[in-house]
Amino acid sequence: MTVHILPASLTTDEALHELIIQSLDEILGPNNELIAPRLPFDGYHLLAIDKDHKLAIISYDNKDGGKALLSGIAALEKFNASRALLYRLYPRLSEITTLNEDALSIENTRLIILAPQTIAGTRYLMQLLPNVSVFTYHALQINDDIGLLIEPSPQHTNGTKPSTTPAPSPIPEFRTGRFNLNEEEEMFFQEI
């Protein structure tokens, strides 16, 4: 059997939404649970529990990764601020919080951004917020099926924080104000 792999274009956000739901095992790992296929916030978001039983908001946009990032951050803040509404909309959340009181805090909720291309500044954001992950996706048509190839963003560092300080470079002597003096010159200046 011949396998034909071609890039596919997703014309609607609904098509992307369905593919993301099908790809939850790739994004969150096995044993995940979809709690809400849509959240009542601006943008496109899913709410799920990952393999480690942590809540995860998945934010995506078919055309603009920056928009997915900004709406995802806003959704995370609104998620924390409107717990009573979310408990009524999604009763499963009250079961989760009885097991872990801090489960709905911003620090314990993962934010996963899916973008069609790399988003500028995500490395800095992931340094500040360790619960944020950014992935890029590509729609592929394999024979007659369409699926997503989901990869960590090139700026994503697999959980390790990149160093914020660059390696020290040697400073040229003429910029330090110090000159290399021989022994006799050193003695002369010490006597002054």
Steps between C-alpha positions, in 0.01 A plus 500: 500500500635840404479778756449851368577783742407853397464826688134576569335832561245539773238742378301527823571519869245223549713259294804589712290458816404143404859409413626634833245290688620196305862590585461541876713190563786666311461828685423384855618140500289189553227481765384857442140611542317768305293706743374778274528502121451878515550760770270806524786747440614695195711286269518127446568287807461146632515391862643160583686303766844374402665169584623644833144606595576870456256731329606625159356778290582451134483822302520505121428711196497386139679806363676693778713341771544836675124529534488146646769599751326819614155344520649200683656724767169687535311169527738380771438816703121483446503131585650579838267797561168334409515171686133504611378523141737227389386269780141536375595454135736209560410297812808283449710795624347479848606133518855595405524775760381273781811291434731802470392843625761683293410322175336809352777746586688670220823333614350149478313544172698434184459732203576337167517719192462344153619728223541454124853646522750602766390793716757768576588539867379159618839404645488797735138425590579136579784616727260720696210252505614138524142374456482638143588275204500603137460258211484548126273291284481412133199347335590202283293292265607137515321315221137600565534598867600836645698519822721736696875480540555662840853593603648701787571853387863541388537735797359236738770343716348173628451626853848637551533872527756653267764718655401866505859617530722465197842343536749761613715633223846634570511877529774663295769647725473848355136517618569396859729794571773262610825465317742215520800647674829333556643463853703816488203710389279346772758594764521854369124554521476345847760746631305800375 
